Amino acid sequence: MVIGELRAMNKDNEEARARWAEFYVRYAMDRGMPCLWWDNGIFAGQPNEEKFGLLDRTKNTFPFPQIITALMDGSAR
C-alpha cells in the first residue's frame, strides 16, 4: 500500500507542518507504507485555498525546507 495524498495546508505554520509530517511519515513507514506528498503547486492565494505546494517549479526551489527535512527524517530507516 502507498499513501498517496499526504499533505498539510500552509497557514504560515511551517514548524507545525514539519512536526506533523515527520510524525506521519515515520508512523506510516514503520508499518511498511511509503507516503507521497500532495504538491498542488499552490503557495499563496485566498484564505481557504488549498496551499499544499512544496516545490516552486518556477524557481526550482523548496520554500519550506523544514518540511522537506521532516519528510526525509520521517522516511529514514
C-alpha positions as CSV (number, residue, x, y, z in Angstrom):
1,M,0.0,0.0,0.0
2,V,1.2,3.6,-0.7
3,I,-0.3,6.6,1.0
4,G,-0.7,8.9,-2.0
5,E,-2.1,12.2,-0.6
6,L,-0.2,13.2,2.4
7,R,-0.5,17.0,3.0
8,A,-0.7,19.8,5.5
9,M,-2.1,23.2,4.3
10,N,0.1,26.3,4.5
11,K,-1.3,28.7,7.1
12,D,2.1,30.3,7.9
13,N,2.8,27.4,10.2
14,E,5.8,25.7,8.7
15,E,7.2,24.4,12.0
16,A,3.9,22.7,13.0
17,R,3.5,21.2,9.5
18,A,7.1,19.9,9.7
19,R,6.5,18.2,13.1
20,W,3.3,16.6,11.8
21,A,4.8,15.5,8.5
22,E,7.7,13.8,10.3
23,F,5.4,12.0,12.7
24,Y,3.0,10.9,10.0
25,V,5.7,9.6,7.6
26,R,7.6,7.8,10.4
27,Y,4.4,6.2,11.7
28,A,3.4,5.0,8.2
29,M,7.0,3.9,7.2
30,D,7.2,1.8,10.5
31,R,4.2,-0.1,9.2
32,G,5.6,-0.5,5.7
33,M,3.6,2.2,4.0
34,P,5.5,4.7,1.9
35,C,4.0,8.2,1.5
36,L,3.8,10.8,-1.3
37,W,3.2,14.5,-0.5
38,W,0.3,16.0,-2.4
39,D,2.0,19.0,-4.0
40,N,-0.5,21.1,-6.0
41,G,1.9,23.9,-6.7
42,I,-0.1,26.5,-4.8
43,F,1.8,28.7,-2.3
44,A,-0.4,31.7,-1.8
45,G,-3.9,32.8,-2.6
46,Q,-7.3,33.1,-0.9
47,P,-7.6,32.2,2.8
48,N,-9.4,28.9,2.1
49,E,-7.5,27.9,-1.0
50,E,-5.7,24.6,-0.7
51,K,-2.0,25.6,-0.4
52,F,0.0,22.4,-0.5
53,G,3.0,23.4,-2.6
54,L,6.5,22.3,-1.6
55,L,8.5,22.6,-4.9
56,D,8.3,26.0,-6.5
57,R,8.6,24.8,-10.1
58,T,9.2,28.4,-11.5
59,K,12.3,28.9,-9.3
60,N,13.3,25.2,-8.8
61,T,13.4,25.8,-5.0
62,F,11.8,24.4,-1.9
63,P,10.3,27.4,0.1
64,F,9.6,25.2,3.1
65,P,12.9,23.5,3.9
66,Q,11.8,22.3,7.4
67,I,9.1,20.2,5.8
68,I,11.5,18.7,3.3
69,T,13.8,17.8,6.1
70,A,11.0,16.4,8.2
71,L,9.8,14.2,5.3
72,M,13.3,12.9,4.8
73,D,13.8,12.3,8.5
74,G,10.5,10.5,8.8
75,S,11.3,8.2,6.0
76,A,14.8,7.3,7.2
77,R,15.1,3.7,8.4
